[in-house]
């Protein structure tokens, strides 16, 4: 008979207390950094930070390179999803809708921008947005969890 809830014993038993103390931090860390790492991409589009083109540059890219009109609408939508969606995922506020929006954004980016370049990120492929989209989807499935605003206010979507 298999006991699926039994955790395996550590190879180095002395590390068990450390693992037990760190385990509760692992998911909040993933959620926080996934959101945090997305924010600079939105800041490039919305504010022109980090050598970004700002709204006008992003709008031009969306309309001229991707054929998405009106370009300004898409620049605000994508930049806002990356920046504010990333912030919400990072702090765990409205975690499920924010991370689902990020996952949808990554799926669209794969299809419209990266798919034709193959898999590898170094060649402009879909590896990077696929990874972030899957992480965002997993966060949407799990919700804010520990150390989230959702948990602090006792409500989640």
N, C-alpha and C positions, 0 to 999 in steps of 0.2 A: 504494500500500500504506500502511495506517495503522499508526502505532506508538502504541498506547494507553498505553504506559508512559512515554512522553516527556512531561516537564512543559513547559508553555508558558514561554516566555522572559518575564521581567518587563518591563513597559513602561519602568521605571526600573532599568536594569541594576545600578546601584550598590546597590540594595536587596536583591539576590540573597543576599549573605552573611547579612544580617539575617534574611531569610525562612528560610534554611537552618538558622540557629541556633534560631529560634522554632518551626519546624515540629514537632519532637519534643515540645514542650510542649503543643501544642494539644489532643490527646485527653486527656491526664491532667487538663488544666484543665477541660475539659467534664465529665469524670467526677467530679472533685472538687467542683465547684460545683453540679452537679446533685444530688449527695448532700447537700451542705451546706445547700442551699436547702430541701430536704425536711425536714430535722431539726427546725426550729422548729414545723412543723405537728404532728409527733409529740409534741414537748415540750408543746404546748398541751394535748393530749389526756391524756398520761401524767402530767405534773407540774403543770399549770395555769400554766406559764410563758407569757409574752407575751400576757397577758390571756386565756388559755385557761380552760376550765371544769374542767380536770383530768379524772380518770377518771369521777367522778360526773356531771359535765356532759356528757361525751362519751357515757357510757352512756345517759343520758336522751335525748340527741339521737338515738342509733341506735335506741332502742326506741320512742320517742314519734313522732319525725318520719319515720323510715325503716321502722319495723315490724320491725327486726332484733332478734331475741331469742336469747339473753339479751343485753341491751345492754352489760353489763360485759365479756362475752367479746369482742364486736365492738370495744369501746373499746380493750381491751388489744391485740387483733390489729391493728387499724388504726394505733393510736398506736405500737405496737412496730414495725410495718412501716415507718412513716414515719421514726421516730427511729433505730432500730437499722439498718434497711435503708438509710436515708440515710447513716448513719455508715459502714456497710460499703461502700456504693458509693463514697463519698468517699475512703476509704483504699484501696479496691481489694481488699477481703478477701471471699472467697466472692462475688465480683463478679457472676457470672452468676445464681446463685439469688437474690441480694438484689435485683438490678435487675429480674429477672423478676417477683418478688413485687411490686415497686413498679409495674411495668407492669400487672399484673393488678389491683392496687388502683385504679389510675387508670381502668381500663376499667370496674370496678364503680362507681366514683364518677361516671363519665360517665352510666351507665345509670340509677343510682338517684337521683342528685342533680341533674345538670346538663343532661341531654338535653332536657327539657321547656322549658328557658329559651333555646333556640336556640344559635347558635354563639359569640357574642361574650362574652368574660369579664366585661366591664363590666356585662352584664345577668345575670350568674350562669350563663352558658352553658358549653359544654364545651370551649371553646378552650384554656384553661389546662391542665386535666387531660389533654387530648388531646396537647398539646405535650410535657408531662412524661412521659406514657406512652410516646410515640414515642421520646423521648430514652432512657428507661429500656430500652425494647426494643432500641434500637440498641446500648446498652452491654451488654446481655445477649448480643447476637450477637457482639460483639467481645471481651468479657472485660476483665480488669483492665488488661492492657497495661503499658506503661512506668510506672515510678514507682508501682507497686501492691504491696500486701502479697503478693498472689498471686504476682507475679513474684519478689519478694524471697525467698519460701519455696520457690520453684520448683515450685509445685503450683497447679492451678486446677481448678475443677469442670468 
